[in-house]
Amino acid sequence: MSYDTFTKTLAGVLVKGHPQFGATGGKPVTQRSLRALDWSNLFLSDVRDGIGPYLGIYLLAAYNWDAGSIGVAMAAMGITFVVAQTPAGALIDATTHKGW
């Protein structure tokens, strides 16, 4: 399965109705918007995953945390991210102003 086919299939699975229409008020989901979403996810994951090692070193050097405490803090950050993602997505889906 090619990347474009996967993206179109994924868009069709996640939205109700026609695969080319989603929670955009009946506007078609364009290839440009899907690419923009891909790039934003790439940069956000880079920020989230890239800050972890630096945060661990900072907590160790500045506050003298031990490895176990740093691990608990990093795990709590990850769990909080996963738990907050669903309500944040529901809030965004409930808004009527989809465009910037």
C-alpha positions as CSV (number, residue, x, y, z in Angstrom):
1,M,0.0,0.0,0.0
2,S,1.5,3.3,-1.0
3,Y,1.7,6.3,1.3
4,D,-1.0,8.3,-0.5
5,T,-3.4,5.3,-0.5
6,F,-2.8,4.8,3.2
7,T,-3.4,8.5,3.9
8,K,-6.7,8.5,1.9
9,T,-7.8,5.2,3.5
10,L,-7.0,6.6,7.0
11,A,-8.9,9.8,6.2
12,G,-11.9,7.7,5.1
13,V,-11.8,5.5,8.2
14,L,-11.6,8.4,10.7
15,V,-14.5,10.5,9.3
16,K,-18.1,9.8,8.7
17,G,-19.7,9.7,5.3
18,H,-17.8,10.0,2.0
19,P,-14.0,9.3,2.3
20,Q,-13.2,12.7,0.8
21,F,-15.3,14.7,3.2
22,G,-14.7,14.9,6.9
23,A,-15.4,17.0,10.0
24,T,-14.7,20.1,7.8
25,G,-18.2,21.2,7.3
26,G,-18.6,19.4,4.0
27,K,-15.4,20.9,2.5
28,P,-13.2,18.3,0.7
29,V,-10.1,17.1,2.6
30,T,-7.3,18.1,0.3
31,Q,-4.0,16.5,-0.2
32,R,-2.4,19.8,0.9
33,S,-4.2,19.7,4.3
34,L,-3.2,16.0,4.8
35,R,0.4,16.9,4.0
36,A,0.3,19.8,6.5
37,L,-1.1,17.5,9.1
38,D,1.7,15.0,8.5
39,W,4.4,17.7,8.8
40,S,2.9,19.2,12.0
41,N,2.8,15.7,13.5
42,L,6.5,15.2,12.5
43,F,7.6,18.4,14.1
44,L,5.5,17.9,17.3
45,S,6.8,14.4,17.8
46,D,10.4,15.7,17.3
47,V,9.9,18.3,19.9
48,R,8.2,15.9,22.4
49,D,10.7,13.1,21.9
50,G,13.7,15.3,21.5
51,I,13.2,17.2,24.7
52,G,13.2,14.1,26.9
53,P,16.9,13.4,27.1
54,Y,17.6,17.1,27.7
55,L,15.0,17.3,30.4
56,G,16.5,14.3,32.1
57,I,20.0,15.8,32.1
58,Y,18.6,19.2,33.3
59,L,16.8,17.5,36.2
60,L,19.9,15.6,37.1
61,A,22.3,18.5,36.9
62,A,20.1,21.4,38.2
63,Y,18.0,19.6,40.8
64,N,20.1,16.5,41.7
65,W,17.2,14.1,40.8
66,D,18.0,10.4,40.7
67,A,17.4,8.2,37.7
68,G,14.3,6.7,39.2
69,S,12.6,10.0,39.8
70,I,13.5,11.2,36.3
71,G,12.0,8.0,34.9
72,V,8.8,8.5,36.9
73,A,8.5,12.2,35.7
74,M,9.1,11.1,32.1
75,A,6.5,8.4,32.4
76,A,4.0,10.8,33.9
77,M,4.6,13.2,31.1
78,G,3.9,10.5,28.5
79,I,0.8,9.2,30.2
80,T,-0.5,12.8,30.6
81,F,0.0,13.3,26.9
82,V,-1.9,10.2,26.0
83,V,-4.8,10.9,28.4
84,A,-5.1,14.6,27.3
85,Q,-5.0,13.8,23.6
86,T,-8.6,12.4,23.3
87,P,-10.4,15.2,25.1
88,A,-8.4,17.8,23.2
89,G,-9.3,16.1,19.9
90,A,-13.0,16.0,20.9
91,L,-12.9,19.7,21.8
92,I,-11.3,20.5,18.4
93,D,-13.9,18.4,16.6
94,A,-16.7,20.2,18.5
95,T,-15.7,23.6,17.4
96,T,-17.3,25.2,14.4
97,H,-14.3,27.4,13.4
98,K,-12.0,24.9,11.6
99,G,-10.0,27.3,9.6
100,W,-7.3,29.7,10.7
